[in-house]
Amino acid sequence: MKDRIRLLMESENMTPSQFADHLGINRAVISHILNGRNNPSLEVVTKILSEMKYVNPEWLINGIGNMYKDGTEKKKMQNERTLFPENETKSDQSPTKSEYSTEKVVEEINIPLQPTINKTDNIQEKHERKITQIIIYFDDNTFETFFPHNK
């Protein structure tokens, strides 16, 4: 079944991540299926068939028949989950304001800026900083500590 899932993803031009997001399942689940670590669970098969109603269940489960249900056009499948479905807005219609959108006007607030004082400058003026130690970490998980000589 993992090969059929892979074929379905390729046919839909989806990456494993996009496919998992489309189904609303964890990306690792699809990764484990495609790598052969796990077999698809009933939940995954159910998600595929409920989100992609045009997929032939007999083909997905048993490999029998066509990938897509009879009478399903590929063009309809590709447009099913588009950002702007064709039936929402026709090009000859003028766009209308959404009933959920609101416009808020925010008034500009003028607050006079005050100069900030750099706190590190004050610290340096009061006390001269000195290096107390230098630690160097190596890629073999060892380290060396160096201390300055007092003069």
C-alpha positions as CSV (number, residue, x, y, z in Angstrom):
1,M,0.0,0.0,0.0
2,K,2.9,2.4,0.6
3,D,3.7,2.3,-3.1
4,R,0.1,3.3,-3.9
5,I,0.3,6.1,-1.4
6,R,3.5,7.3,-3.1
7,L,1.9,7.1,-6.5
8,L,-1.1,9.1,-5.2
9,M,1.2,11.8,-3.8
10,E,3.1,12.0,-7.1
11,S,-0.1,12.1,-9.1
12,E,-1.3,15.0,-6.9
13,N,2.2,16.7,-7.1
14,M,2.5,16.7,-3.3
15,T,5.6,16.2,-1.2
16,P,5.2,13.9,1.8
17,S,5.0,17.0,4.1
18,Q,2.3,18.6,1.9
19,F,0.4,15.3,1.8
20,A,0.5,14.9,5.6
21,D,-0.7,18.5,6.0
22,H,-3.5,18.0,3.5
23,L,-4.7,15.0,5.5
24,G,-4.2,16.7,8.8
25,I,-1.9,14.0,10.2
26,N,1.6,14.2,11.6
27,R,4.3,14.4,9.0
28,A,6.3,11.6,10.7
29,V,3.4,9.2,10.1
30,I,3.7,9.6,6.3
31,S,7.5,9.4,6.6
32,H,7.4,6.1,8.5
33,I,4.9,4.7,6.0
34,L,7.0,5.7,2.9
35,N,10.2,4.4,4.5
36,G,8.5,1.0,5.3
37,R,8.9,1.4,9.0
38,N,5.1,1.3,9.6
39,N,2.1,0.1,7.6
40,P,-0.7,2.6,7.0
41,S,-3.2,2.5,9.9
42,L,-6.9,2.4,9.4
43,E,-6.9,6.0,10.5
44,V,-4.5,7.1,7.7
45,V,-6.5,5.2,5.1
46,T,-9.7,6.7,6.3
47,K,-8.2,10.2,6.2
48,I,-7.0,9.7,2.6
49,L,-10.4,8.5,1.5
50,S,-12.3,11.2,3.4
51,E,-10.1,14.1,2.3
52,M,-9.7,12.8,-1.3
53,K,-13.1,11.6,-2.1
54,Y,-12.1,11.1,-5.7
55,V,-9.7,8.3,-4.9
56,N,-10.9,4.7,-5.6
57,P,-10.9,2.9,-2.2
58,E,-10.6,-0.5,-3.9
59,W,-7.4,0.7,-5.6
60,L,-5.9,2.2,-2.4
61,I,-6.6,-0.8,-0.2
62,N,-6.2,-3.7,-2.6
63,G,-4.6,-2.3,-5.7
64,I,-7.5,-3.2,-7.9
65,G,-8.9,-0.9,-10.6
66,N,-8.0,2.7,-11.3
67,M,-6.5,5.2,-8.9
68,Y,-9.4,7.6,-9.3
69,K,-13.1,6.8,-9.2
70,D,-14.8,6.5,-12.6
71,G,-16.0,9.8,-14.0
72,T,-13.6,11.8,-11.9
73,E,-11.7,14.3,-14.0
74,K,-8.1,15.1,-13.0
75,K,-8.8,18.9,-13.4
76,K,-11.5,18.7,-10.7
77,M,-9.2,16.9,-8.4
78,Q,-6.4,19.5,-8.7
79,N,-8.8,22.4,-8.1
80,E,-10.5,20.8,-5.1
81,R,-8.2,22.4,-2.5
82,T,-7.2,25.6,-4.2
83,L,-6.9,29.0,-2.5
84,F,-9.6,30.5,-4.7
85,P,-12.1,27.9,-5.9
86,E,-13.7,28.7,-9.2
87,N,-17.3,28.6,-7.8
88,E,-16.6,31.3,-5.1
89,T,-15.8,34.3,-7.4
90,K,-16.3,34.5,-11.1
91,S,-13.9,36.8,-13.0
92,D,-16.9,38.9,-14.4
93,Q,-18.2,39.6,-10.9
94,S,-16.9,42.4,-8.8
95,P,-15.4,41.4,-5.6
96,T,-17.6,42.1,-2.5
97,K,-16.5,42.8,1.0
98,S,-16.5,39.7,3.2
99,E,-19.1,39.7,5.9
100,Y,-16.3,38.9,8.4
101,S,-13.8,41.5,7.4
102,T,-13.6,44.7,9.4
103,E,-11.6,47.8,9.0
104,K,-10.1,49.5,11.9
105,V,-8.6,53.0,11.8
106,V,-5.7,53.5,14.3
107,E,-4.9,57.1,15.2
108,E,-1.3,58.1,15.1
109,I,0.1,58.7,18.6
110,N,3.0,61.1,18.9
111,I,5.2,60.5,21.9
112,P,8.4,62.5,22.2
113,L,11.5,60.4,22.2
114,Q,13.9,60.7,25.1
115,P,17.6,59.8,24.7
116,T,18.5,56.6,26.3
117,I,21.5,56.1,28.4
118,N,23.8,53.2,27.5
119,K,24.2,51.3,30.8
120,T,27.4,49.5,29.6
121,D,29.1,52.9,29.2
122,N,28.3,53.7,32.8
123,I,29.7,50.4,34.0
124,Q,32.9,50.9,32.0
125,E,33.4,54.3,33.4
126,K,33.1,53.0,37.0
127,H,35.2,49.9,36.6
128,E,37.6,48.7,33.9
129,R,36.8,45.2,32.8
130,K,39.4,42.5,32.7
131,I,39.4,39.0,31.3
132,T,39.3,36.4,34.0
133,Q,39.4,33.2,31.9
134,I,39.1,32.0,28.3
135,I,37.5,28.6,27.6
136,I,38.0,26.9,24.2
137,Y,35.8,23.9,23.4
138,F,36.9,21.3,20.9
139,D,34.8,19.1,18.7
140,D,35.9,15.9,20.6
141,N,34.0,17.3,23.6
142,T,37.1,18.4,25.5
143,F,38.1,21.9,26.5
144,E,41.0,24.0,27.8
145,T,40.8,26.9,30.2
146,F,43.3,29.8,30.0
147,F,43.9,32.3,32.8
148,P,45.6,35.6,32.2
149,H,49.0,36.2,33.9
150,N,48.7,38.9,36.7
151,K,51.3,41.6,36.1
